[in-house]
Amino acid sequence: MTNNIPSCALYARVSTDDQKCEMQLDELRSYCQRRGWPIAAEYVDTGWSGAKHNRPQLNKLLKDAKLHKFDVVMCWKIDRFGRSVSNFVTNLENLDSWGVRFMVTSQAIDTDHQNPGSRLLMQILAAVAEFERSMIVERVKAGVRAAQRRGVHCGRKPKIVDKLKIRELHLRGKSIRAIADEMKLGKTHVGRIVKPAA
């Protein structure tokens, strides 16, 4: 920190490639500008679910936070940072141990040590976000079950495997690895097919 003016890292995330993070970033930039806080870096994950704890830009942000390249991590809404309570809390504890403050601008959340009530609110909001995600997952599962009852196939199309060709290649002396590569199958799958012929 220089003259008690914190440098900020902005984090934004959208779930699909056709969505844009500009609205989130504009809000965060405006927030910093109004306070005269310099922006050290911006981290944007596009096409990543909040449930994924391994996101390229979030990982980079955490690595840079550990090196204390900025004083504050800011995001627009808590569910942009993460929806899993355990992962969210772990990341917050890491930021805290590295001396990096965390703020959510649209929800008035700030982990500044002078604001203990905000930490409680943050954990409550994280729990709500995880509950929301579990409800979405349950609705998707219910939709899949309903579609299957109507005879609609859900998921990947079953792969047609030519077992005779696999056994023939094996009898010609080809290795399981070579057969797997040629047939675009896993070695374990090929091994199960050729085992009776071995």
Buried (B, 14 or more C-beta within 10 A) or exposed (E): EEEEEBBBBBBBBBBEEEEEBEEBBEBBBEBBEEEEBEBBBBBBBBEBEBBBBEBEBBEBBBEBBEEEBBBBBBBBBBBBBBBBBEBBBEBBEEBBEEEBBBBBBBBEBBBEEEEEEBBEBBEEBBEBBBEEBEEEEEEEEEEEEEEEEEEEEEEEEEEEBEEEEBBEBBEEEBEBEBBBEEBEBEBEBBBEBBEEEE
